[in-house]
Amino acid sequence: MSHTDFGVLKGRERGNWIRLRTVILLRWGAIVGQLSALVVAGEVYHLQLEYGLSYLVVGISVIGNLSASLIFPENKRLTEAENLLMVLFDLLQLGLLLYLTGGLNNPFSVLVVGPVTVSAAALSARSTIFLGITAIAMVTLLARFHLPLLTADATELHIADVFLFGNWLAIVIAVVFLGIYSRWIATEMHAMSDALQATQMALAREQKLTDLGGVVAAAAHELGTPLATIKLTSSELIEELEDRPDLRDDALLIREQADRCRDILRSMGRAGKDDLHLRQAPLSTVIHEAAEPHRDRGKAIHFDEFPEDGHSGAQPSILRRPEVIHGLRNLVQNAVDFARANIWVEASWSDTRIVVRIMDDGRGYSPQIIGRIGDPFMRRRRAQGESSQRPEYEGMGLGLFIAKTLLERSGAELTFSNGTDRSDDDPEMAERTGAVVVVCWPRAKIDARTGDTPVPTGVNRPIEI
């Protein structure tokens, strides 16, 4: 499964997630607030307003809510277009109320920002831009055209022109700023959510591959009974066919083949999913397994395993976790994708840590993105000719995000750098000028023999037939 299978959902698709019931409940809240404001304005402050028209405007929202509640089921999901129309209706209804109650002289004019912010968080960029332009045009008209706001003695309430302009400018800036801010935050959250979902799917896929050993064990267990039946029946036939040598030889062949099938299944058998050999493996074995799918892609992968300076212990056996294998595999894939001809995979260990370094002779990480490596859906500017070299890869950073997330889940710490940034003069490192990824585990987190999660040792119990 390639990383391009996991795409960011666009706003048009996310807009289809909103339920009609949610919009109706929010609109009921707005209706209660509008009615309360009109009652206070008339009963407490005795303002002279067009109450009949104002209540009619609010009544239209009430009728719309009641009609939607009766016609459609509560769990109806609105489409992008339906959501846009609902938010646009709320915006225009608010604008009409402001026109009847003093325009921008009304302090509630700031609520124009609300529908645009909702659109930025839930709808597509096109819908948000349309609503933002509509809101700005509406407040521009309300600054000049509106019914006067009169007190009980018919005195017009209005603010000075400079404050009226400031109010208009503040609303316009709020529409633009909060729209962009909400859109930015929502996009970040959606991208992270999609990337984490992709990580879970990748891990589930790797887990299925690991569980194949359990499938083999189950098959051995299920085949045990028919094989035993075949062997028993063939043994009885051998006894009954003493006087028929030709048929007796056939019965002997059947029993021999049944015994052969038993031996094959016994050699394949594992005690369920508790296979001790699948749960742990030498460090080099895990690394070679992770790199295996990319060894025939036209690039040379060089492996080297050694103890760190001052340590003379044998190579450790580590936990053979799906997240470790898949994470290292993604890092090797990234190195193979960008290398010119060679990739170096080094493994070293000491009493306190286990380190894997993956290096290549490519161009390395771009300076513009090296500080953001590991963020999901991070697009990188392609070099000339790169699209023809890697047509299947979108350069979204999802592979590195998955690798980083999975390996950090296993307790590792990852660092990314370029080989050209090294200050050492080691001639063996001269060719390793591309990307360098260092994966470092505390030994206690991944060592299968000691540490926090030791795996029992012993011989697998064969399947009895």
C-alpha positions as a printed NumPy array, in Angstrom:
array([[  0.   ,   0.   ,   0.   ],
       [  1.584,   3.253,  -1.084],
       [  1.475,   6.377,   0.977],
       [ -0.439,   8.15 ,  -1.739],
       [ -3.457,   6.039,  -0.862],
       [ -4.026,   8.314,   2.109],
       [ -5.132,  11.739,   0.889],
       [ -6.216,  14.79 ,   2.822],
       [ -9.949,  15.16 ,   2.686],
       [-10.887,  18.404,   1.021],
       [-13.288,  20.906,   2.538],
       [-15.961,  19.818,   0.07 ],
       [-15.827,  16.299,   1.513],
       [-15.65 ,  17.407,   5.128],
       [-18.647,  19.673,   4.6  ],
       [-20.701,  16.519,   4.065],
       [-20.039,  15.424,   7.651],
       [-22.219,  18.078,   9.345],
       [-25.637,  16.922,  10.524],
       [-28.763,  18.972,   9.925],
       [-29.645,  18.602,  13.609],
       [-26.426,  20.407,  14.596],
       [-27.244,  23.364,  12.349],
       [-30.814,  23.486,  13.648],
       [-29.682,  23.543,  17.288],
       [-27.201,  26.341,  16.596],
       [-29.873,  28.331,  14.812],
       [-32.269,  27.892,  17.751],
       [-29.596,  29.418,  19.945],
       [-29.288,  32.387,  17.565],
       [-33.078,  32.793,  17.49 ],
       [-33.287,  32.88 ,  21.286],
       [-30.538,  35.505,  21.398],
       [-32.206,  37.681,  18.744],
       [-35.593,  37.53 ,  20.445],
       [-34.011,  38.361,  23.795],
       [-32.243,  41.385,  22.319],
       [-35.488,  42.68 ,  20.768],
       [-37.411,  42.226,  24.021],
       [-34.754,  44.029,  26.063],
       [-34.558,  46.834,  23.501],
       [-38.329,  47.384,  23.672],
       [-39.182,  46.66 ,  27.283],
       [-36.074,  47.892,  29.102],
       [-34.621,  50.656,  26.912],
       [-37.857,  51.562,  25.046],
       [-36.064,  51.964,  21.74 ],
       [-38.184,  52.829,  18.708],
       [-37.523,  50.063,  16.214],
       [-39.414,  48.313,  13.442],
       [-40.426,  45.545,  15.808],
       [-42.995,  44.062,  13.442],
       [-40.493,  43.588,  10.627],
       [-37.798,  42.471,  13.08 ],
       [-40.013,  39.781,  14.565],
       [-40.997,  38.765,  11.036],
       [-37.317,  38.269,  10.114],
       [-36.771,  36.148,  13.227],
       [-39.999,  34.293,  12.488],
       [-38.638,  33.253,   9.089],
       [-35.775,  31.492,  10.886],
       [-38.259,  29.822,  13.223],
       [-40.36 ,  28.591,  10.297],
       [-37.243,  27.353,   8.51 ],
       [-36.092,  25.423,  11.565],
       [-39.492,  23.848,  12.172],
       [-39.856,  22.887,   8.52 ],
       [-36.403,  21.284,   8.41 ],
       [-37.105,  19.374,  11.635],
       [-40.387,  17.982,  10.308],
       [-39.328,  17.206,   6.735],
       [-35.873,  15.714,   7.205],
       [-34.614,  13.038,   9.648],
       [-32.423,  14.185,  12.532],
       [-29.417,  12.24 ,  11.281],
       [-29.438,  13.78 ,   7.789],
       [-25.983,  14.825,   6.616],
       [-25.91 ,  18.067,   4.678],
       [-23.993,  18.329,   1.429],
       [-21.455,  21.066,   0.824],
       [-24.014,  23.101,  -1.166],
       [-26.712,  22.645,   1.491],
       [-24.342,  23.727,   4.249],
       [-23.348,  26.79 ,   2.239],
       [-26.984,  27.769,   1.751],
       [-27.728,  27.323,   5.475],
       [-24.809,  29.516,   6.538],
       [-25.59 ,  32.069,   3.829],
       [-29.212,  32.237,   5.039],
       [-28.032,  32.93 ,   8.594],
       [-25.667,  35.635,   7.371],
       [-28.317,  37.399,   5.288],
       [-30.916,  37.09 ,   8.05 ],
       [-28.509,  38.734,  10.488],
       [-27.762,  41.46 ,   7.94 ],
       [-31.468,  42.199,   7.497],
       [-31.922,  42.44 ,  11.275],
       [-29.003,  44.866,  11.495],
       [-30.517,  46.945,   8.696],
       [-33.721,  47.27 ,  10.73 ],
       [-31.862,  48.11 ,  13.97 ],
       [-29.243,  50.735,  13.134],
       [-26.717,  48.997,  10.895],
       [-23.146,  49.289,  12.168],
       [-24.345,  51.569,  14.965],
       [-25.74 ,  48.379,  16.502],
       [-23.068,  46.715,  18.694],
       [-24.365,  43.296,  17.596],
       [-22.949,  43.956,  14.116],
       [-19.79 ,  42.122,  15.201],
       [-21.767,  38.844,  14.949],
       [-21.334,  39.034,  11.173],
       [-17.957,  37.382,  11.76 ],
       [-19.619,  34.179,  13.088],
       [-20.919,  32.581,   9.861],
       [-17.625,  33.224,   8.068],
       [-15.665,  31.57 ,  10.889],
       [-17.981,  28.547,  10.809],
       [-17.533,  28.254,   7.054],
       [-13.741,  28.448,   7.352],
       [-13.721,  25.591,   9.867],
       [-16.2  ,  23.284,   8.136],
       [-16.593,  24.123,   4.445],
       [-14.34 ,  24.4  ,   1.43 ],
       [-12.083,  27.344,   0.688],
       [-14.311,  28.396,  -2.209],
       [-17.379,  28.558,   0.039],
       [-15.442,  30.46 ,   2.697],
       [-14.183,  33.044,   0.208],
       [-17.714,  33.515,  -1.145],
       [-19.17 ,  34.033,   2.346],
       [-16.298,  36.338,   3.322],
       [-16.888,  38.567,   0.278],
       [-20.629,  38.534,   0.981],
       [-20.062,  39.55 ,   4.622],
       [-17.691,  42.383,   3.687],
       [-20.115,  43.67 ,   1.032],
       [-22.982,  43.473,   3.505],
       [-21.266,  45.451,   6.282],
       [-20.134,  48.01 ,   3.686],
       [-23.755,  48.566,   2.682],
       [-24.943,  48.583,   6.303],
       [-22.474,  51.363,   7.11 ],
       [-24.417,  53.637,   4.761],
       [-27.885,  52.156,   4.393],
       [-29.928,  51.28 ,   7.498],
       [-32.953,  52.377,   9.492],
       [-32.174,  54.771,  12.343],
       [-31.863,  53.581,  15.921],
       [-34.241,  55.858,  17.929],
       [-34.709,  56.267,  21.658],
       [-38.066,  56.714,  23.374],
       [-37.966,  60.487,  22.751],
       [-37.104,  59.991,  19.053],
       [-33.416,  60.87 ,  19.488],
       [-31.289,  59.043,  16.949],
       [-28.515,  56.948,  18.415],
       [-25.442,  56.893,  16.217],
       [-21.705,  56.886,  16.67 ],
       [-19.247,  59.386,  15.212],
       [-18.128,  58.853,  11.643],
       [-14.588,  58.015,  12.706],
       [-15.894,  55.271,  15.032],
       [-18.32 ,  54.105,  12.35 ],
       [-15.391,  53.703,   9.963],
       [-13.372,  52.008,  12.705],
       [-16.256,  49.619,  13.379],
       [-16.475,  48.765,   9.668],
       [-12.721,  48.292,   9.386],
       [-12.589,  46.122,  12.516],
       [-15.331,  43.827,  11.176],
       [-13.628,  43.526,   7.787],
       [-10.288,  42.7  ,   9.405],
       [-11.983,  40.214,  11.747],
       [-13.697,  38.484,   8.811],
       [-10.401,  38.126,   6.95 ],
       [ -8.182,  37.295,   9.927],
       [-10.53 ,  34.896,  11.732],
       [-11.442,  33.234,   8.44 ],
       [ -7.795,  32.59 ,   7.603],
       [ -6.966,  31.609,  11.198],
       [ -9.887,  29.176,  11.48 ],
       [ -9.107,  27.706,   8.082],
       [ -5.455,  27.242,   8.97 ],
       [ -6.168,  25.558,  12.289],
       [ -8.879,  23.32 ,  10.824],
       [ -6.568,  22.257,   7.975],
       [ -3.775,  21.415,  10.433],
       [ -6.136,  19.336,  12.572],
       [ -7.621,  17.524,   9.581],
       [ -4.186,  16.788,   8.13 ],
       [ -2.971,  15.363,  11.438],
       [ -6.138,  13.299,  11.805],
       [ -5.78 ,  11.874,   8.29 ],
       [ -2.1  ,  11.143,   8.82 ],
       [ -2.747,   9.333,  12.092],
       [ -5.443,   7.298,  10.377],
       [ -2.966,   6.407,   7.645],
       [ -0.475,   5.377,  10.332],
       [ -3.016,   3.093,  11.962],
       [ -3.841,   1.499,   8.604],
       [ -0.171,   0.953,   7.835],
       [  0.388,  -0.602,  11.253],
       [ -2.684,  -2.817,  10.835],
       [ -1.333,  -4.024,   7.496],
       [  2.035,  -4.865,   9.029],
       [  0.291,  -6.605,  11.925],
       [ -1.628,  -8.793,   9.476],
       [  1.632,  -9.882,   7.882],
       [  3.024, -10.723,  11.301],
       [ -0.09 , -12.704,  12.175],
       [  0.405, -15.019,   9.204],
       [  2.336, -17.278,  11.556],
       [ -0.841, -17.635,  13.597],
       [ -2.784, -18.455,  10.44 ],
       [ -0.315, -21.23 ,   9.641],
       [ -0.73 , -22.612,  13.154],
       [ -4.501, -22.545,  12.824],
       [ -4.276, -24.344,   9.465],
       [ -2.014, -26.993,  10.984],
       [ -4.45 , -27.499,  13.817],
       [ -7.462, -27.812,  11.513],
       [ -5.689, -30.209,   9.148],
       [ -4.567, -32.426,  11.984],
       [ -7.897, -34.239,  12.307],
       [ -8.403, -35.18 ,   8.627],
       [ -4.764, -36.277,   8.379],
       [ -5.19 , -38.493,  11.431],
       [ -8.332, -39.962,   9.876],
       [ -6.511, -40.672,   6.614],
       [ -3.67 , -42.346,   8.475],
       [ -6.023, -44.507,  10.562],
       [ -8.073, -45.55 ,   7.536],
       [ -4.978, -46.367,   5.495],
       [ -3.593, -48.486,   8.362],
       [ -6.828, -50.513,   8.49 ],
       [ -6.743, -50.975,   4.718],
       [ -3.168, -52.256,   4.913],
       [ -4.261, -54.948,   7.374],
       [ -7.288, -55.954,   5.291],
       [ -5.402, -56.062,   1.995],
       [ -2.811, -58.676,   2.944],
       [ -3.983, -60.818,   0.046],
       [ -4.018, -57.925,  -2.459],
       [ -0.39 , -56.715,  -2.737],
       [ -1.128, -54.174,  -5.482],
       [ -3.838, -52.408,  -3.448],
       [ -1.848, -52.799,  -0.243],
       [  1.03 , -50.86 ,  -1.827],
       [ -1.385, -48.027,  -2.643],
       [ -2.583, -47.982,   0.967],
       [  1.012, -47.883,   2.18 ],
       [  1.685, -44.917,  -0.128],
       [ -1.343, -43.091,   1.275],
       [ -0.109, -43.612,   4.833],
       [  3.402, -42.479,   3.944],
       [  2.088, -39.289,   2.327],
       [ -0.109, -38.623,   5.359],
       [  2.958, -38.974,   7.582],
       [  4.83 , -36.605,   5.276],
       [  2.06 , -34.012,   5.53 ],
       [  2.17 , -34.38 ,   9.322],
       [  5.908, -33.742,   9.364],
       [  5.567, -30.673,   7.125],
       [  2.849, -29.184,   9.311],
       [  4.831, -29.954,  12.432],
       [  7.816, -28.076,  11.038],
       [  5.57 , -25.139,  10.172],
       [  3.542, -25.291,  13.337],
       [  3.692, -22.694,  16.033],
       [  1.815, -22.611,  19.271],
       [ -0.797, -20.124,  18.059],
       [  0.321, -16.522,  17.882],
       [  2.7  , -17.042,  20.779],
       [  5.591, -17.934,  18.484],
       [  8.721, -17.055,  20.425],
       [ 10.759, -16.757,  17.229],
       [  8.309, -14.309,  15.626],
       [  8.306, -12.081,  18.689],
       [ 12.068, -11.52 ,  18.712],
       [ 14.983, -11.6  ,  16.302],
       [ 18.599, -10.431,  16.116],
       [ 18.984,  -6.743,  15.345],
       [ 20.519,  -7.409,  11.917],
       [ 17.704,  -9.803,  11.002],
       [ 15.039,  -7.194,  11.724],
       [ 16.928,  -4.577,   9.698],
       [ 17.381,  -6.912,   6.729],
       [ 13.706,  -7.868,   6.877],
       [ 12.691,  -4.199,   6.87 ],
       [ 14.909,  -3.417,   3.874],
       [ 14.091,  -6.557,   1.866],
       [ 11.306,  -5.073,  -0.348],
       [ 13.689,  -2.337,  -1.568],
       [ 16.829,  -4.37 ,  -2.309],
       [ 15.938,  -4.951,  -5.976],
       [ 15.139,  -1.377,  -6.933],
       [ 18.399,  -0.583,  -8.681],
       [ 20.246,   0.873,  -5.671],
       [ 22.902,  -0.877,  -3.57 ],
       [ 22.065,  -1.218,   0.118],
       [ 25.086,  -1.773,   2.352],
       [ 24.613,  -3.185,   5.851],
       [ 27.021,  -2.912,   8.752],
       [ 26.529,  -4.029,  12.363],
       [ 29.048,  -3.336,  15.111],
       [ 29.233,  -2.609,  18.845],
       [ 29.902,   0.939,  19.902],
       [ 33.313,   1.959,  21.209],
       [ 34.084,   0.42 ,  24.563],
       [ 31.44 ,  -2.268,  24.241],
       [ 32.273,  -5.855,  23.366],
       [ 28.897,  -7.527,  23.857],
       [ 27.225,  -9.725,  21.259],
       [ 24.598,  -8.408,  18.896],
       [ 21.311,  -7.925,  20.798],
       [ 18.07 ,  -9.676,  20.044],
       [ 15.308,  -7.081,  19.789],
       [ 11.524,  -7.13 ,  19.814],
       [ 10.208,  -7.919,  16.336],
       [  7.334,  -5.453,  16.435],
       [  5.311,  -4.503,  13.339],
       [  5.797,  -0.794,  14.057],
       [  9.585,  -1.209,  14.165],
       [  9.72 ,  -3.142,  10.877],
       [  7.315,  -0.841,   9.053],
       [  8.954,   2.305,  10.394],
       [ 12.451,   1.219,   9.336],
       [ 11.058,   0.055,   5.989],
       [  9.643,   3.512,   5.297],
       [ 12.971,   5.132,   6.143],
       [ 14.822,   2.757,   3.818],
       [ 12.252,   3.424,   1.094],
       [ 12.803,   7.164,   1.437],
       [ 16.578,   6.67 ,   1.183],
       [ 16.235,   4.436,  -1.905],
       [ 13.886,   6.948,  -3.539],
       [ 16.375,   9.803,  -3.254],
       [ 19.755,   8.04 ,  -3.41 ],
       [ 21.908,   8.173,  -6.528],
       [ 23.364,   4.686,  -6.2  ],
       [ 24.088,   3.693,  -2.587],
       [ 22.349,   3.439,   0.778],
       [ 24.143,   2.592,   4.003],
       [ 22.307,   1.042,   6.944],
       [ 24.393,   0.872,  10.105],
       [ 23.402,  -0.725,  13.389],
       [ 25.343,  -0.254,  16.606],
       [ 24.686,  -1.074,  20.226],
       [ 25.966,  -0.557,  23.736],
       [ 24.772,  -1.44 ,  27.22 ],
       [ 22.343,   1.493,  27.248],
       [ 21.178,   2.082,  23.685],
       [ 20.605,   0.604,  20.223],
       [ 21.139,   2.866,  17.212],
       [ 20.26 ,   2.461,  13.535],
       [ 21.613,   4.964,  10.989],
       [ 20.275,   5.158,   7.441],
       [ 22.352,   7.244,   4.996],
       [ 22.369,   7.767,   1.239],
       [ 24.401,   9.547,  -1.424],
       [ 21.553,  11.721,  -2.697],
       [ 21.002,  15.467,  -2.469],
       [ 19.832,  15.35 ,   1.145],
       [ 16.961,  17.215,   2.729],
       [ 16.075,  20.643,   1.446],
       [ 17.067,  23.428,   3.876],
       [ 13.507,  24.749,   3.669],
       [ 11.955,  21.614,   5.14 ],
       [ 14.625,  20.005,   7.322],
       [ 13.165,  21.625,  10.413],
       [  9.67 ,  20.355,   9.585],
       [ 10.482,  16.746,   8.749],
       [  7.923,  14.434,  10.296],
       [  4.961,  16.753,   9.748],
       [  2.232,  15.061,   7.692],
       [  1.316,  16.207,   4.178],
       [  4.357,  18.465,   3.941],
       [  4.876,  19.249,   0.301],
       [  8.42 ,  19.732,  -0.944],
       [  9.46 ,  21.617,  -4.058],
       [ 10.657,  19.088,  -6.588],
       [ 13.928,  19.408,  -8.362],
       [ 14.018,  19.378, -12.139],
       [ 13.491,  15.886, -13.506],
       [ 12.414,  14.439, -10.173],
       [  8.822,  13.826, -11.246],
       [ 10.011,  11.405, -13.918],
       [ 12.185,   9.548, -11.421],
       [  9.454,   9.096,  -8.838],
       [  6.058,   9.294, -10.566],
       [  4.375,   7.201,  -7.886],
       [  5.319,   9.414,  -4.954],
       [  3.612,  12.71 ,  -4.212],
       [  6.272,  14.111,  -1.874],
       [  3.762,  14.808,   0.898],
       [  5.922,  13.701,   3.815],
       [  3.405,  11.063,   4.879],
       [  5.917,   8.199,   4.713],
       [  8.316,   9.961,   7.075],
       [  5.427,  10.903,   9.365],
       [  4.296,   7.278,   9.558],
       [  7.85 ,   6.084,  10.179],
       [  8.45 ,   8.702,  12.859],
       [  5.138,   8.02 ,  14.597],
       [  5.549,   4.236,  14.6  ],
       [  9.17 ,   4.262,  15.746],
       [  8.495,   6.811,  18.481],
       [  5.681,   4.55 ,  19.659],
       [  8.281,   1.81 ,  20.144],
       [ 10.37 ,   4.153,  22.314],
       [ 12.802,   5.47 ,  19.682],
       [ 14.038,   9.   ,  19.164],
       [ 14.656,  10.147,  15.581],
       [ 16.964,  12.857,  14.277],
       [ 17.2  ,  14.03 ,  10.658],
       [ 20.202,  15.737,   9.098],
       [ 22.336,  15.899,   5.951],
       [ 25.67 ,  14.19 ,   5.471],
       [ 27.172,  17.46 ,   4.219],
       [ 26.576,  18.968,   7.669],
       [ 29.113,  16.675,   9.345],
       [ 32.352,  18.135,  10.571],
       [ 34.368,  14.87 ,  10.651],
       [ 36.995,  14.066,   8.031],
       [ 36.426,  10.306,   7.903],
       [ 37.169,   9.217,   4.281],
       [ 34.634,   6.394,   4.582],
       [ 31.91 ,   8.986,   5.107],
       [ 32.87 ,  11.121,   2.109],
       [ 30.291,   9.568,  -0.196],
       [ 27.491,   9.742,   2.374],
       [ 26.475,  13.281,   1.529],
       [ 22.716,  12.76 ,   1.371],
       [ 20.077,  12.405,   4.059],
       [ 20.979,  10.9  ,   7.416],
       [ 18.361,   9.443,   9.749],
       [ 19.397,   8.26 ,  13.196],
       [ 16.99 ,   6.046,  15.141],
       [ 18.023,   5.599,  18.768],
       [ 16.256,   3.362,  21.29 ],
       [ 17.032,   3.049,  24.974],
       [ 18.107,  -0.577,  25.084],
       [ 15.638,  -1.354,  27.854],
       [ 12.742,  -0.404,  25.556],
       [ 13.501,  -2.811,  22.714],
       [ 15.89 ,  -5.504,  23.953],
       [ 14.054,  -8.841,  23.853],
       [ 16.251, -10.541,  26.455],
       [ 16.534,  -7.865,  29.122],
       [ 14.969,  -4.529,  29.932],
       [ 11.305,  -3.621,  30.31 ],
       [  9.745,  -6.209,  27.975],
       [ 11.77 ,  -9.458,  27.939],
       [ 10.454, -12.257,  25.728],
       [ 10.488, -15.793,  27.19 ],
       [ 13.041, -18.101,  25.589],
       [ 12.593, -21.725,  24.736],
       [ 11.398, -24.053,  22.007],
       [  8.001, -23.643,  20.347],
       [  5.552, -26.348,  21.241],
       [  4.832, -28.294,  18.03 ],
       [  1.273, -29.014,  16.965],
       [  0.316, -32.495,  18.048],
       [ -1.418, -34.522,  15.365]])
